[in-house]
Amino acid sequence: MKIVLAQQNYHIGNFEKNTQKIIAAIEEAKQQQADLIVFSEMCVCGYPARDFVEFNDFIDKCYEAINEIKQHADTIGVLVGSPARNPVFEGKDLFNAAFLLYEKEIKAEVHKTLLPTYDVFDEYRYFEPAYNWNVVEFKGKKLAVTICEDIWNIDDNPLYRISPMDMLIEQKPDVMINLSASPFDYIHAEERKSVIKANVIKYKLPMFYCNAVGSQTEIVFDGASLVFDKEGNLCKCFPSFEEAVEAVTLKDDGTIEETEKDTIRPISHIKPNPVNYDPALNIKGIHTALIHGIRDYFQKMGFTKAILGSSGGIDSAVTLALASDALGKENVRAILMPSPYSTSHSVNDAVKLSENLGNPYDVIKIKDIYEAFLSTLKPIFKDLPFSIAEENIQSRTRGNLLMAIANKFGYILLNTSNKSELATGYGTLYGDMAGGIGVLGDCYKLQVYALAEYINRDREIIPDNIIHKAPSAELRPDQKDADSLPEYDVLDKVLYQYIERRQGPNEIKAQGVEPALVDRILKLVNTNEYKRNQFCPIIRVSPKAFGVGRRVPIVGKYLS
């Protein structure tokens, strides 16, 4: 049986485009004389559709799309993912489903059993879990069809009380097929291979795994679809961050007509997050994911041009380089806004960066605007000493200027705040925290430096002085980040343990970090949740990003 996997980039709710893309892949598979083509989870409507699925009209459009697609499923079987209505009165109204289309009919409907509610997932909010499990018979083969999370209950400490494959294996299937929408993070590709291989080793069946690709606001899908033979050999690994429609042949004896080999060791559990923080870990993957996240956000929103404040610092420099790669250098406008406390070398560094990239830039000095604010506020501020209030006026002036230009010319403002700053509240609400999308909000400061080094891997794009000078907000004379925050090599390690690994204060202190410093950092994180709650969407590249994947109370007392 020749099976094609269609790894495609879908647009949530864009039924016309998604359907056209699916049909085009079906026709391509027919040209390859394939027996079956497999698409990713929820491909018909895009994933995650979230509250869109609560609209009856949205579900109607899913079924209309399936009806159109099945007209092309004449000589070839087609497995597509879509919401499906629950025909009984018990439970939720919908299933997360896979439909087998063949001979222009719906031949089978498979429902997802395991509905994740952790991190960015909230599927049990919308869907009813499956309550029966049957293999799908097709062209003399028994297909064990599962959907994404259904194959992740394989470790020594399972999340769920049931495993769909334990039910399906009793019916003696010939092959496992999984429709997936598994997001990228910098360790997840290896976890994914391990989990799929663990299924193969346990059930002694080949696996065809089709994953989505493309970005949906915060969540980036990397594709990297996989085919394993029944011995646990990786026979086909699709490209990461690219669309691909490729065929693999399942032989009658259950083996795979191999195109590639890998030597992953057999394992039976999911690997945990790395214990130690490594800012250079999979920096190439992070770089690619951020570029795709920017590009898809703009394309799917219908925007073409971006704007950002270019300070001569590392964060804005990396953001500008990433955006220029994603959107084209001519479509990214940098605005340099020196204040009375900005150094000349910062302005010069920002100019050199734009000259290296070839993007348009403007210089707007904010001294007069800043002084006008101070003059207006003097009757209220009186003779109180200079404080964070005056610092934030500068930041909010910049935010206002950026938004004014964005509104006038139809740009989207890119936010340049990094994860270390967002974690500790080192940013100004309605100032440097303004933006339509947070590019670096899931990258700690040391990861930003690693990104800069990676961007400069072939030639100097980001000026060397930007990378090596001490970071500063330049909102008061001789200001340095280290005046307000611990050094980043210490700060980032503590933040990683607390946020990614969910280690409590005593556990972090036991790792040898100064107790008072741990208490100070964790207090900063928890007391600044109100700022992050108002922040723009962040492109997710880590196992635990701020935003939809991390939900903590704003007014909680814990460690505050």
WOVENJO-V718906 format. One record per run of one state. SS is the DSSP state (alpha for helix, beta for strand, coil for the rest). FROM is the first residue (numbers start at 1). TO is the last residue. If there is no record, write none. Layout:
BEGIN
ss;from;to
SS;FROM;TO
SS;FROM;TO
END
This chain:
BEGIN
ss;from;to
coil;1;1
beta;2;7
coil;8;8
beta;9;9
coil;10;14
alpha;15;31
coil;32;35
beta;36;38
coil;39;49
alpha;50;54
coil;55;55
alpha;56;70
coil;71;76
beta;77;85
coil;86;93
beta;94;102
coil;103;104
beta;105;111
coil;112;122
alpha;123;125
coil;126;126
beta;127;127
coil;128;135
beta;136;138
coil;139;140
beta;141;147
alpha;148;151
coil;152;163
alpha;164;171
coil;172;174
beta;175;180
coil;181;182
beta;183;183
coil;184;187
alpha;188;203
coil;204;205
beta;206;211
coil;212;212
beta;213;216
coil;217;218
beta;219;223
coil;224;225
beta;226;228
coil;229;233
beta;234;237
coil;238;239
beta;240;240
coil;241;243
beta;244;250
coil;251;255
beta;256;256
coil;257;282
alpha;283;301
coil;302;305
beta;306;309
coil;310;313
alpha;314;327
coil;328;328
alpha;329;331
beta;332;336
coil;337;343
alpha;344;357
coil;358;360
beta;361;363
coil;364;366
alpha;367;381
coil;382;387
alpha;388;409
coil;410;411
beta;412;415
coil;416;418
alpha;419;424
coil;425;436
beta;437;438
coil;439;444
alpha;445;455
coil;456;463
alpha;464;468
coil;469;480
alpha;481;483
coil;484;487
alpha;488;500
coil;501;504
alpha;505;509
coil;510;514
alpha;515;527
coil;528;528
alpha;529;532
coil;533;537
beta;538;538
coil;539;546
beta;547;547
coil;548;549
beta;550;550
coil;551;560
END
